[in-house]
Amino acid sequence: MRLRVEFTTEPFDLDEAPAHAVAAREVIEAADLDAVDVGPFGNTAEGGAEPVLAAVDALLRKSLAAGATRVSLQVNVIGEGDQK
């Protein structure tokens, strides 16, 4: 099974990436995922179910510990033809 996760962390700071956003980005970039797109207003990553779920767990734990007050995420099951 392949999954796509889309997520944001808050509070936002347009001048400088907050520690919680940096922590989330580091988790996703270090994970064994096939496709990662990190941006200022939203982030996506795709991969097999186990690596995505492990990354989501670490992302939640580390971004909350780094000061996130809200983490919004959506996880979708995708087929091979659904990749962006």
C-alpha positions as CSV (number, residue, x, y, z in Angstrom):
1,M,0.0,0.0,0.0
2,R,1.2,3.5,-0.9
3,L,0.3,6.6,1.2
4,R,0.5,10.3,0.7
5,V,0.6,12.6,3.7
6,E,0.0,16.3,3.6
7,F,0.7,18.3,6.7
8,T,1.2,21.8,8.2
9,T,2.4,22.9,11.6
10,E,1.4,26.0,13.5
11,P,1.8,28.7,14.6
12,F,3.0,30.2,11.4
13,D,5.9,32.6,11.1
14,L,6.4,34.0,7.6
15,D,9.7,35.7,8.6
16,E,11.6,32.7,9.9
17,A,10.8,29.0,10.0
18,P,9.8,28.1,13.6
19,A,11.5,25.3,15.4
20,H,8.5,23.0,15.1
21,A,8.5,23.5,11.3
22,V,12.2,22.7,11.1
23,A,11.7,19.6,13.2
24,A,8.9,18.4,10.9
25,R,10.9,19.1,7.8
26,E,14.0,17.2,9.2
27,V,11.8,14.2,10.0
28,I,10.3,14.0,6.5
29,E,13.5,14.6,4.7
30,A,15.3,11.9,6.7
31,A,12.5,9.3,6.2
32,D,12.7,6.6,3.6
33,L,10.1,8.2,1.3
34,D,9.8,8.3,-2.5
35,A,8.6,11.9,-3.0
36,V,8.9,14.8,-0.6
37,D,7.7,18.4,-1.3
38,V,8.3,20.9,1.6
39,G,7.0,24.4,1.3
40,P,6.0,27.3,3.5
41,F,2.3,26.6,3.4
42,G,2.1,22.9,3.1
43,N,4.1,19.8,2.8
44,T,3.6,16.4,1.1
45,A,5.4,13.1,1.2
46,E,4.7,9.7,-0.4
47,G,5.9,6.2,0.1
48,G,5.1,2.8,1.4
49,A,2.7,2.5,4.3
50,E,5.2,1.6,7.0
51,P,7.7,4.4,6.2
52,V,5.0,7.0,5.9
53,L,3.3,5.9,9.2
54,A,6.7,5.9,11.0
55,A,7.4,9.4,9.7
56,V,4.0,10.7,10.8
57,D,4.6,9.3,14.3
58,A,8.0,11.0,14.5
59,L,6.7,14.2,12.9
60,L,3.9,14.5,15.5
61,R,6.2,13.8,18.4
62,K,9.1,16.0,17.4
63,S,7.1,19.0,16.1
64,L,4.9,19.1,19.2
65,A,8.0,18.8,21.4
66,A,9.5,21.7,19.5
67,G,6.5,24.0,20.2
68,A,3.8,23.3,17.6
69,T,0.4,24.2,18.9
70,R,-1.4,22.5,16.0
71,V,-0.5,19.9,13.5
72,S,-2.9,19.4,10.6
73,L,-2.5,16.3,8.5
74,Q,-4.2,14.2,6.0
75,V,-3.3,10.7,4.9
76,N,-4.5,9.2,1.7
77,V,-4.1,5.8,0.2
78,I,-2.9,6.2,-3.4
79,G,-2.4,3.9,-6.3
80,E,0.7,3.8,-8.5
81,G,-1.1,6.0,-11.1
82,D,-2.0,8.7,-8.5
83,Q,1.5,10.0,-8.0
84,K,2.0,13.7,-8.6
